[in-house]
Amino acid sequence: MENALKTLMTLCGQDEKNPDLDKTPFRVVKAFLEYTTGYREDPASHLEKTFDITQNDPIIVKDIEFYSMCEHHFAPFFGVAHVAYIPNKKVTGLSKIARVVEGYARRFQVQERLTNQIADAIESVLESRGVMVAIEAKHLCVSSRGAKKEEAKTFTLVSRGVYRDNPALRSEFMMAIK
């Protein structure tokens, strides 16, 4: 792997004799293993710890920061996730929602799949009556290469259960995350 990275660096124009970069291939491999820690866990398992609390109204955790890597370009994308669910007899710890976001984000990803994976995990494990997930992210594959649109952001939205069928609930969620 390190030899392949040295070849890539040379291909890009880097002086292969620069002593300051001797450890760069090792650091790149180490960084990518950190960027992809989500492959070495089941993010949905964080939701298995639940509490028997009667809650019929939405629980919303917003502005969950995340960092991910575009699977098409290996370029970072980052932003915030907003997650709401309406419990069905059980709730989970608020930090568990953030851990689910982190676990799925720490993989090679596309934002659309990430949004769905978070919703699927909450719907499946918590058996919630409804789930809504919104992600707003900046993709370096859009802003720093290709189209080079520095201010462009991508917004994805997924609704499940009662959120899909109830415009008032969807509107309430959208107002809450503004």
Secondary structure, 3 states (H helix, E strand, C coil): CHHHHHHHHHHCCCCCCCHHHCCHHHHHHHHHHHHCHHHHCCHHHHHHCEECCCCCCCEEEEEEEEEEEECCCCCEEEEEEEEEEECCCCEECHHHHHHHHHHHHCCEECHHHHHHHHHHHHHHHHCCCEEEEEEEEEEHHHHCCCCCCCCCCEEEEEEEEHHHHCHHHHHHHHHHHC
